[in-house]
């Protein structure tokens, strides 16, 4: 075992206690933070971090850091990206211990406002033999550098952490399967019970029209029928949202909502969003990618040029077509048309690539309306 050189009984006891504590976390994010906290205490480090690698890309998908104050995190120009010395552990899969990481040939320096760090130790965390992420500790508190025994302690902890992470991921997957089964059951009940009853009620009301003789009562019946039709449409949209996605695929609906929420930073407010139809079941990953790119560009254009106070994003799937509309109440299109911007050209090219159409026209009364419409099946 990698920790056979650890002879200090006190540290062995600390390691055992840390491993036992790790086993209590079943939620992955909590488990990752707990791993870093336990590692930092075991080797007396000022700072600790765990970088998670995105499978097949080499990019970092998550970076959990411990020891930084909130003010330090806010001031740092950007979090590490897994380059330089940090990336070496990903590339080699071997531990690395340095007295001064700034002097290593692979060092790429720190982002602006990053705390000074010299002593460094890092070990990979393996899950089923594959590198899941790397555990880093810096700035040994009671010595100039980390010891070999520190390295052995960390490797032992990393071995246990791999099992903890695997258990947390399995627990999450079981939870997702349970939620998916419940969502499917609710969707089935809504379709087979609720919608059928509403539909029958609507037919019953329509059949009474010929027996109604006053205009006022007739308007009430027609309004009730229209309300029932609208309710049925809304329930059908909810059913589409409840139907489970293939394992590993993120919902296009969720990604649209996330993108709109992110745009608050540039717009100064959050766009309103309406979604209708089987977005998550009919929109392929390929089409979703283009649609999200167009939405991102449209929101960026509004933020830069429109001076708008309101934006509405509408996403509709009907009759095997997707229509994305972004409307704003800004200053509208320029009076004199000039050459199209690169962003507008890109959006039009994406629509053409998918066999669809793109347009940007004055809105009703003020602002602009951007429309992106594409087919969802090959005609």
N, C-alpha and C positions, 0 to 999 in steps of 0.2 A: 504494500500500500504506500501511497506517496507521502504519508505523514509518519513513517517509522522513525525518522530522525528526531521527532519531538519527544524529548525526555523529561521536560518540566511537567510534573504532575498537575500543577496549578493550571497551566495552559491547556493541558489535555482535558481537564475538567471543564474549563471555559469552552473549549471546542465542543465537547459533548453537550453542554447546556445549549450552546448556540444551534447545534444541529436539531436538538429536540424542539427548540422554539420555532425553528423554520417550518417544522412539520405541522404547525398549527394554522398556517395560512393556506386557504384553498382558493382565494381570489388572486389572480395572477399579478395585477399591479401592486397589491399589498405585499405579496410574496417577494417581488423584485426589490422593493424598497427595504424590506426586512433583511434580505440577504446582504445588501450594501451596509446597512446599519450594524449588523452582527460582524461583518468583516472588518469594518472600521474599528470597532471595539477590540476585536481579537488581536490586531497588529498595531494598535495605538497610532492610528493615522488621523491627520486633521481632515482630509477630504477623501471621499469615496464615490465611486460611480459604477454603474452597470450599463453597458451599451449593448443593445439588442440589434442583431443584424437581420435585415429583410432577406428571406431565402431567395437565392438565385440572382440577387442584384448586387450584393456587396455594400449596399447603402445601409445606414443606420435607420431603424424604424422607431427606436425608442431610446431615450437616454435618461436614466434615473440618477440624480446626484444627491449626495448627503454631505453636510458640513458647510455649505454655502449659506450665507444670510440671504433673505429675500432681496435686500438692496444690492448685494453682489450679483445675483442672478439677473436683476433688471438692468444692471449696467453693462454686463458682458455683451459684446457685439453679436455673437452667435454661439450656440452650443457646439461642442466638437462634432466633426463629421466623420470620424473614423479614419482620418488621414495620419500620415507620419508615424510616430512611435505607436500610437493607438492602433493603427491599421496593421502593424507588424504581427500582432497577436492573432488577428483575424487571418492573415495570410499564412502564418506558420503553424498556428494551433498549439504553440508552445508558450510556457510562462516566460516572463521577462522581468528582470530586476536591475534597476539602475540607481547609482548614487546621485547622478545629475542628468535628468532626462533632457535638459536643454543642450547638453554637449553631445548627444547622440547624433550620428550622421543623418538619421532619418527624421530628426526633429524638424517640424515646420513652424514652430513658434506658437504663441498663444493669441487668441482673439483680443481685441482691444478691451481694456479694463478687467482682464482675467487675473485672478490672484497669482502671485509668484509660486512656482512649484519646482522642486528639484528632485528629492528622493521619490522613487517610483517603483511600484510593483504591480504586475498585472498577470492574471491567469484566465485561460478560456473556460467557459462553462459549456459542457457537452450534454446534449440530449439525444439519446439513441445514436451516439457516435458522431453526431454532427455538431458543429459549433453553433450554439444558440446565441451566445453573446460573450462579452468579456467583462471581467471584474477588475476594476482599477482602484488602487489606493495610492495616495501621494502625501508627502510631508510627514515623515515619521516624527512623532512628538518627543520621544525620549532618546533619540540617536540621530546620527547624520544620514544613515541609510537603513533600509530594511534588511533583516538577516535571512540566512538560508532557512532557519526555523520558521520565520514569518511566511516564507514561500511555501513550506510544507503545510503549515496551518491553513493557508488560503486554498491550496490544492485540495485538501481534505474537505474544506467547506464547499468548494466549487463542485466536488463530486456529489455531496449531499444536495447542493442547490439544484443540480441537474434533475435529480429525482423529484424534488419539490416542485420545480417548474413543470415537469411532465405531468405530475398529479394535478396541478392547478389547471393546466390546459385540458386534461381529460375531464376534470370537473366542469369546466366551462362548456365543453362540447356536449356533455350529458345534459347540462342545463339548457343549451340551445335546442337540442333535440326535443326535450320536454316542452319547451315553449313553442317550437314549431308544430308539434302534435296538437297542442291546445289551440293554437291559432287556426290550424286546419279544421279542427272540430267546430270552432266558433263560426268560421266562414261557411262550413257545410250547413250549420243550423240556420244562419242568416239567409242563405240561398233557398233551402228547402222548406223553411217554416215561415220566417218573417216576410220575405219578399212575396211568397205565394199568397199569404193572407192579405197583404196590402193590395196586391194585384186583384184579388177577388173582391175586396172592398171597393176598389175603384170601378170595377165592372158593374158591381151592384148599384153604385151611385149613378153611373152612366145610364143604366137601364131605367132609372126613375125619372130621367129628364122629361120624357113624354107625359108624365103625370103631373109635372109642375106647371102651373098656369100663371104665376106672377113673375114679372121680370126680376124683382129683388131676390126671390127664392131661387130662381134659375142661376143668377150670378153667384149665389152662395154655393150651389152644387158644383158649378164649373170651377170655382176657386178651389173647392175641396179636392176635386179630381186633379187639378193642376198641382196642388200641394202634394198629393199622394204620388204623382209621377215624379216630382222632384225628389221626394224622400226615397223612392225606389232607386233613382239614379245615384243618390248619395250613398245608399247602402251598398249598391254594386261596386262603387269606387272603394268603399271600406273593405269589401270582400277581396278585391284585387290586392289591397294593401296587406291583408291578413295571410294570403296564400304564401307558404314558405318558399324561399329561394333555394337554388342549388347550394350545397355546402361550399363555403369559401367565397361566394359571390356577394358583394355589397349591393344593397338596394339602390337603384338609380334615384328613386324618390328621396331616400335619406341623403344621398350625395348632393342633390339639388338643394335641399333644406340646409345642409352644412355649408354649401357654397354661398347661399344667400346670407346665412348668419355671419360668415367670415367677411362679407362685403361691408358690414357695419363700420369697420375701421376706415374704409375709404369714402363711403357714402355719408357717414355720420348718423345713419338711421338704418333700421332693418327693413328690407323690402317685404311687402305682403306677398303671399304665395297661394295659388290655388292649383290643385292637382285633380285630374279626372281621368278615369279609365284604367286599363290594366297596365300601368307603367312598368311595374316590376316583372311582369311575366312576358310581355311582348317586346320590350325594348332590349335588344341585344347589347352585349358589352361594347361591341364595335360602334353601334349607333350612339350608345350612352356616352362614350368617350368624346365623339364629335359634338354632341349636344351640350355636354358640360363645358367644353372648350368655347363654344359659341356663347353660352350663358356668362362665362367668366369675362370674355371680351366685351360683351354688351354691358355688363355691370361696371366694368372698368371705364368704358366710354362715357357712361352716365356720370360717374364720379369725376372724371376729368373735365368734361365739357358742358354738361347739361344744367348745372346749378339747380338741380331738382330738390324738392322737399318730399316727394313721394315716388315710389317705384312699385309696380306690380308685375310679378312673374306668374305667367299662366302656362301650365303644361297639360296638354290634352292628348290622349291616345283614343282614337275612334276609327273604326273601319280600316284598321291596319295602317294607320298613318299617325305620325307624331307631329304635333304642332307646339312650338315654343314661342311665346310672345312676351316681350319685355316692354312695358309702357312706362313713361315718366311724365311729370308735369313741369319739365324744365323749359329752357329758352327756345327749344325747337331746333329745326335744321337751319343752317346758314342761308341767308337770302340769296347769295350767289353760290351756285354749285361749283366746287373745284374738283380736282382729282381725288378719287376715293382713297381713304387712308389704308395703310397696310392691314390694319385690324379688320376693316369692313371687307376688304378683298379676301382675306383669309376666311371670314365667315361665309361669304358667298361661294368660295371654292369648296368649303366643306359640304354645303348644301348640294352643290352640283355633283360632287363626288358620290353622294348617296342617292342621286337621282331626284333631288328635291328642289325647293325654291327658297330664296332669301330676299327679304325686302326691308327697307327702312323708310317710313313715311311720316308726315306730320300726324300727331295724335288728335283726338277730338278736342278741339278748343285750345289746347296748348301741348307743348312737349312733343315727344316722338313715340312711334311704335315700331319696334323691331320684330320681325316675324321670320321664323326658321321652321320650314315644314318639309318632312321627308317621309317616304314610304317605309314600312316595316317589313315588307315581304317583296321578293323579286317578282315583278309583273311580267 
